Amino acid sequence: MLAPVGDPVPSEARPDPDIPPPEIVEFIRFCHRRRAVGWPELYDEMWSVAARHEFNGWGEEQFAAYGVTFSLYSMPRLSAWVRLVIADPRTAADRPLAASAAV
C-alpha cells in the first residue's frame, strides 16, 4: 500500500481540527476541479476518486490517516471542510494557524 506523503497528524492532535490538513485541501480542490459542484454532490466525486485511487494513488488507508473516511460518522466534518475550501480559494489551511484563529 502507498503511504501518505509526509507525516499525517490525526485531526484530534492538530491545533485546529476544524481546518483540513493541506493534503486534504488539495484533494478537495482536485475533486472540485474535476466536477465543479457543491456539497453534497461533490461527495460523490470525492468518494469515486478515492475508490479509484485517482488522487496521488491514495486509497482508504491514506485518506483515513488524514481524517477522511467517507463514513456517516465523519460526514459533518468532511462537509465543513469542503465548504471551507470551496468558499475561499485561499482556505485557512493555506494561512498560518495563528492568523486562522482570528477568523
Residue frames relative to the residue before (quaternion, step in Angstrom):
aa qw qx qy qz dx dy dz
M 1.0000 0.0000 0.0000 0.0000 0.00 0.00 0.00
L 0.4847 -0.6522 0.4997 0.3001 3.52 -1.14 0.65
A 0.3304 -0.7258 0.5672 0.2060 3.57 -1.00 0.77
P 0.5646 -0.5818 0.4461 0.3791 3.59 -1.10 0.59
V 0.5326 -0.5985 0.4886 0.3456 3.52 -1.20 0.58
G 0.8058 0.2136 -0.1691 0.5259 3.59 -0.91 0.85
D 0.5694 -0.5716 0.4709 0.3568 3.50 -1.35 -0.24
P 0.2630 -0.7852 0.5291 0.1855 3.64 -0.24 1.13
V 0.2194 -0.7411 0.6222 0.1241 3.50 -1.13 0.78
P 0.4777 -0.6770 0.4633 0.3145 3.62 -0.66 0.99
S 0.6296 -0.5729 0.3745 0.3676 3.56 -1.04 0.81
E 0.6690 0.5190 -0.3066 0.4349 3.57 0.96 -0.87
A 0.7024 0.4708 -0.2628 0.4647 3.61 1.13 -0.59
R 0.5680 0.5945 -0.3957 0.4091 3.60 1.22 -0.27
P 0.6494 -0.5457 0.3577 0.3906 3.60 -1.15 0.57
D 0.8020 0.0468 -0.0155 0.5953 3.62 0.98 -0.77
P 0.2233 -0.8203 0.5112 0.1262 3.61 -0.07 1.24
D 0.5628 0.5934 -0.3930 0.4203 3.61 1.25 -0.13
I 0.6665 0.4342 -0.2891 0.5327 3.57 1.29 -0.23
P 0.4032 -0.7384 0.4762 0.2558 3.61 -0.64 1.04
P 0.5723 -0.5631 0.4537 0.3867 3.58 -1.16 0.52
P 0.6412 -0.5496 0.3628 0.3940 3.62 -1.08 0.60
E 0.6271 0.5425 -0.3425 0.4417 3.60 1.02 -0.70
I 0.6741 0.4669 -0.2906 0.4931 3.58 1.04 -0.73
V 0.5654 0.5591 -0.3845 0.4689 3.59 1.12 -0.57
E 0.6749 0.4867 -0.2930 0.4709 3.58 0.89 -0.91
F 0.6218 0.5312 -0.3360 0.4672 3.59 1.04 -0.72
I 0.6565 0.4983 -0.3124 0.4723 3.59 0.89 -0.90
R 0.6572 0.5007 -0.3090 0.4710 3.59 0.93 -0.85
F 0.6092 0.5547 -0.3374 0.4554 3.58 1.02 -0.84
C 0.6964 0.4652 -0.2668 0.4769 3.58 0.84 -0.99
H 0.6643 0.5098 -0.3056 0.4532 3.58 0.97 -0.84
R 0.6172 0.5224 -0.3450 0.4765 3.60 1.10 -0.62
R 0.6588 0.5095 -0.3048 0.4621 3.58 1.04 -0.74
R 0.7903 0.0210 0.0358 0.6113 3.55 1.05 -0.83
A 0.1923 -0.8337 0.5129 0.0698 3.55 -0.07 1.34
V 0.3489 0.6898 -0.5467 0.3219 3.53 0.26 1.36
G 0.4862 -0.6535 0.4913 0.3086 3.55 -1.27 0.21
W 0.6819 -0.4300 0.3801 0.4535 3.51 -1.37 -0.26
P 0.6296 -0.1372 -0.7647 -0.0048 1.85 -1.94 1.47
E 0.4372 0.7177 -0.4594 0.2877 3.62 1.22 -0.12
L 0.6372 0.5420 -0.3359 0.4329 3.58 1.02 -0.76
Y 0.5313 0.6248 -0.4046 0.4044 3.59 1.16 -0.51
D 0.6473 0.5283 -0.3251 0.4430 3.59 0.92 -0.87
E 0.6569 0.4945 -0.3052 0.4805 3.58 0.98 -0.84
M 0.6488 0.5221 -0.3162 0.4544 3.59 0.93 -0.88
W 0.6620 0.4974 -0.3043 0.4709 3.57 0.88 -0.91
S 0.6549 0.5210 -0.3046 0.4548 3.57 0.94 -0.89
V 0.6472 0.5093 -0.3070 0.4769 3.59 0.94 -0.91
A 0.6722 0.4924 -0.2975 0.4660 3.58 0.89 -0.92
A 0.6599 0.5213 -0.3164 0.4389 3.60 0.90 -0.87
R 0.7401 0.3884 -0.2155 0.5049 3.59 1.10 -0.70
H 0.4141 -0.7329 0.4496 0.2989 3.59 1.32 0.12
E 0.3137 0.7983 -0.4617 0.2262 3.60 1.07 0.74
F 0.6755 0.4142 -0.2982 0.5321 3.60 1.22 -0.11
N 0.8393 -0.1686 0.0547 0.5140 3.58 -0.39 1.27
G 0.6097 -0.5704 0.3501 0.4247 3.59 1.19 0.40
W 0.4249 0.7351 -0.4410 0.2909 3.58 1.30 0.10
G 0.1450 -0.7549 0.6346 0.0803 3.49 -1.22 0.73
E 0.8357 -0.2396 0.1641 0.4662 3.51 -1.32 -0.32
E 0.6839 0.4996 -0.3018 0.4377 3.61 0.84 -0.92
Q 0.6659 0.5043 -0.3118 0.4528 3.58 0.94 -0.85
F 0.6656 0.4828 -0.3135 0.4750 3.60 0.92 -0.81
A 0.6339 0.5357 -0.3305 0.4494 3.58 0.98 -0.81
A 0.6087 0.5643 -0.3529 0.4318 3.60 1.06 -0.68
Y 0.7320 0.3662 -0.2136 0.5333 3.58 1.21 -0.50
G 0.6558 -0.5695 0.2984 0.3957 3.59 1.22 0.38
V 0.5998 0.5309 -0.3724 0.4688 3.61 1.22 0.28
T 0.0216 0.8308 -0.5530 0.0589 3.56 -0.47 1.22
F 0.3471 -0.7613 0.4737 0.2750 3.61 1.25 -0.28
S 0.4643 0.6551 -0.4636 0.3746 3.59 1.16 0.49
L 0.6397 -0.5187 0.3937 0.4085 3.55 -1.24 0.37
Y 0.6052 0.5874 -0.3429 0.4137 3.56 1.07 -0.75
S 0.7697 0.3498 -0.1886 0.4996 3.60 0.94 -0.85
M 0.3815 0.7689 -0.4483 0.2496 3.59 1.28 0.01
P 0.6520 0.5125 -0.3601 0.4272 3.69 0.78 -0.76
R 0.6708 0.4803 -0.3113 0.4717 3.60 0.91 -0.83
L 0.6570 0.5113 -0.3186 0.4533 3.59 0.90 -0.88
S 0.6649 0.4900 -0.3173 0.4660 3.60 0.90 -0.80
A 0.6272 0.5178 -0.3359 0.4751 3.61 1.04 -0.69
W 0.6416 0.5149 -0.3239 0.4673 3.59 0.98 -0.82
V 0.6464 0.5148 -0.3212 0.4626 3.59 0.94 -0.87
R 0.6670 0.4971 -0.3129 0.4584 3.59 0.85 -0.90
L 0.6331 0.5356 -0.3226 0.4564 3.58 1.00 -0.80
V 0.6991 0.4717 -0.2711 0.4639 3.57 0.83 -0.98
I 0.6901 0.4756 -0.2850 0.4652 3.59 0.89 -0.89
A 0.6502 0.5522 -0.3200 0.4122 3.58 0.99 -0.82
D 0.8067 0.1093 -0.0176 0.5805 3.57 1.02 -0.79
P 0.3958 -0.7339 0.4924 0.2494 3.60 -0.48 1.13
R 0.7035 0.3379 -0.2393 0.5776 3.60 1.17 -0.48
T 0.0956 -0.8480 0.5191 0.0474 3.58 0.54 1.14
A 0.6870 -0.4872 0.3538 0.4068 3.50 -1.29 0.39
A 0.5946 0.5748 -0.3712 0.4222 3.60 1.12 -0.51
D 0.6467 0.5127 -0.3180 0.4667 3.59 1.21 -0.41
R 0.6758 0.4771 -0.2822 0.4858 3.56 1.21 -0.45
P 0.6110 -0.5181 0.4117 0.4344 3.59 -1.17 0.32
L 0.6034 -0.6025 0.3855 0.3527 3.58 -1.04 0.78
A 0.6107 0.5597 -0.3562 0.4323 3.60 1.01 -0.72
A 0.6713 0.4862 -0.2929 0.4766 3.57 0.98 -0.83
S 0.6711 0.5068 -0.3168 0.4386 3.60 0.95 -0.76
A 0.5783 0.5910 -0.3779 0.4166 3.59 1.15 -0.49
A 0.6621 0.5110 -0.3007 0.4583 3.56 1.14 -0.61
V 0.5627 0.6248 -0.3814 0.3841 3.59 1.23 -0.37
